[in-house]
Amino acid sequence: LWPSKDDARYIEEFLDSQWINKGQPLAGLHLGSSRKWLSKRWPLDYAAALSERLALKGIRLVVTGEEMPGRELNYFKGLTEKSRTIIACGQTSINQLACLIKRCSVFICGDTAPLHIAVGMATPVVALFGPTDPKRHLPSGENIVLLNKELPCQPCYKPECRDVKCMEQISVDEVLEAVLKLYEHSDIGQSL
């Protein structure tokens, strides 16, 4: 990836339009996965709850992914109204996404391409693994916290699953704790 100055400027203008305060910590969360791998997605309700919990710590959440269907988008907006979650789904090119991830203090995602982009951009990552094996797919690097339940059915490599326990059992508390752990060693973390 070779993000340009125009890509970076686009992201700064986008964030300015979302009323980001100067110096306000920003965490990213990739909501999606390819349409083939719905089993890699963390529940939308959990993402909304995380946004609310981060807001109480003064951290603003920006969500990325493909454009959300109207009903799903309205549902998510309703759940995150108080935390003022920034919805960047469907708003960026790949290079603009790289700039947005670089702007985040921490990026949270499943086993998807943005996980690798975040590591490439040297952004600390909370990696949520369910149906795939982190031993095979987790990129190497510093500042990566892996959350994986290691259930008997994992890894299954099933793109669809009836109950997706592997992702549903990764709790909001665990993700919040991982995010705050990654902040601990930063200047931002000292003030939280």
VENWO-V724463 format. One record per pair of residues at least 24 apart in sequence whose ideal C-beta (glycine too) atoms are under 6 Angstrom apart, sorted by the first residue. I is the first residue (numbers start at 1). J is the second residue. Records with the same first field share a line. If there is no record, write none. Layout:
# VENWO-V724463
I: J  J
This chain:
# VENWO-V724463
1: 95  98
3: 95  98  99
7: 95  96  99
8: 99
10: 96
11: 96  99  100
18: 86
24: 60
25: 59  105  188
26: 60  62  104
27: 54  59  61  104  106  179
28: 62  101  104  107
29: 61  63  108
30: 64  65  109  112  114
31: 63  65
32: 65  66
33: 110  112
36: 159
37: 159
38: 160
39: 131  158  159  160  161  164
40: 110  111
42: 128  167
43: 168
44: 76
46: 172
48: 79  80
49: 172
50: 172  175
51: 80  83  85
52: 83
53: 176
55: 83
57: 192
61: 85
62: 86  88
63: 87
64: 88
65: 89
66: 90
105: 188
106: 179  182
111: 137
124: 182
126: 175  178  179
128: 170
130: 166  167
131: 155  156  157  158
145: 178
147: 174
